[in-house]
Amino acid sequence: MPPLFQGLITIVIAVAGCAGYFYASNWVLDRLVFPPRTDDQGRNISRATMVRPWLFIFPAAFFLSLYLIYPVVGSFWRSLFNRSGEQFVGLGNYAQMFAEEGFRVAFFNNILWVIFVPAAATFMGLLVAQLTDRLKWGNIAKSLIFMPMAISFVGASLIWKFVYANDPDIGIINAVRDFFGMQPIDVLQIAFWNNFFIMFIMVWMQTGFAMVILSAALRGIPEETIEAAIIDGANPFQIFFKIKVPQITPTILVVWTTITILVLKVFDIVYAMTGGNFDTEILPSYMMDYMFRDDGRATAVAFVIMVIVTPVMVWNIVQARREMR
């Protein structure tokens, strides 16, 4: 059967199944669970009305839970076996992983990413949002700063590879060094500091995201508070740090944690720039080292990444809901 007809049949079956489920579940609810022909008809109708939304939510919630919970449980269970998946080793993969120098380097680099990238991107986004709102051509500046968001991580990495190139005719850094008579260097091979050169790519890309969100938050600040501060003699720095920033702190935290979650999952940039060499490896790239040769170790690393990301993600959701209220 041609793939087109297979797809159409799948869609028809899925739609028919959903329609049949909604019809059958509502029939059971109205006829059997809360029948209308009773002495307590009004209360039954009210109860059915309260339950009915959950009938519509159940299919999506069920499949979403299945897609989320099953991979997590399956990954953890797979991490308890050896490379071939035939021998149960318990927490042996985790013990070996924590004992390896490569894992400690990757974990330390991830800490650097979590500290530097969200802080730098959020600060730059807030600074740009404040300054561009004062310019007549601020919207043009915002568009230019937001443009890196449209570039893939690999594409951005290729762009910055030219910036960091050893050839003074190509790389900007070595062009400046060559102008002052200095020898060219490969900044991606300078231990420790090469991590910051790679992290700057992420900051460059995420500054536009932070700028857009924080610019909207700044525009939502009541003008009365700013006017009152001006009347009281506050200077622009006092207005910004003591009036504006405290009022948009929840938004700043949401932007910060959103970028943090992205940073904990980033892989493309490091892989495209150095392949994890020269002590630039992070947990996702460390996981990829074992992906195709040791499934047990790779899933153990993946589970560790999930454990690190989950609290940040939950906190981010709570803060976002609190801000919406």
PEQUILIN-V441716 format. One line per field, one symbol per residue. psi: psi as a letter, one per 20 degrees, with the letter a starting at -180 (. if undefined). burial: b if it has 9 or more other ideal C-beta (glycine too) atoms within 8 Angstrom, else e. Layout:
psi->???
burial->???
//
This chain:
psi->pqhghgggggggggghggghghgghhggghhggmqhmrhlgghgggghhhhghhhhhggghghghghggghgghgghhijragijhppjckhhgghghiqhhghgggghhggghggghggggghggggggghiiqhkhhgghghhihhhiqrggghghgihhhjqhohigpgghgghhhjkqqqqohijoqghhhhhhhhghghhihgghggghghghiipphhhghhhghijqrhghgghiggghhjghgghggghghgghhiiqhggghhgijjrkkjqrgghhghhigjinhggghgghhggghhhghggghggggghhhh.
burial->eeeeebeeeeeeeeeeebeebbeebbbbbbeebbbeeeeebeebbebbeebbeebeeebeeeeeeeeeeeebeebbebbbbbeeeeeebeeebbebbeeeebbbbbbebbebbbebbbbbbbebbbebbbbbbeeeebeebbeebbbbbebebeebbbbbbbbbbeebeebebbbebbeeeeebbebbebeeebbbbbbbbbbbbbbbbbbbbbbebbeebeeebbeebbeeebeeebbbebbbbeebebbbbbbbbbbbbbbbbbbbbbbbbbebeebbbbbbbbbbbbeeeebbbbbbbbbbbbebbeebbebbeebbeebee
//
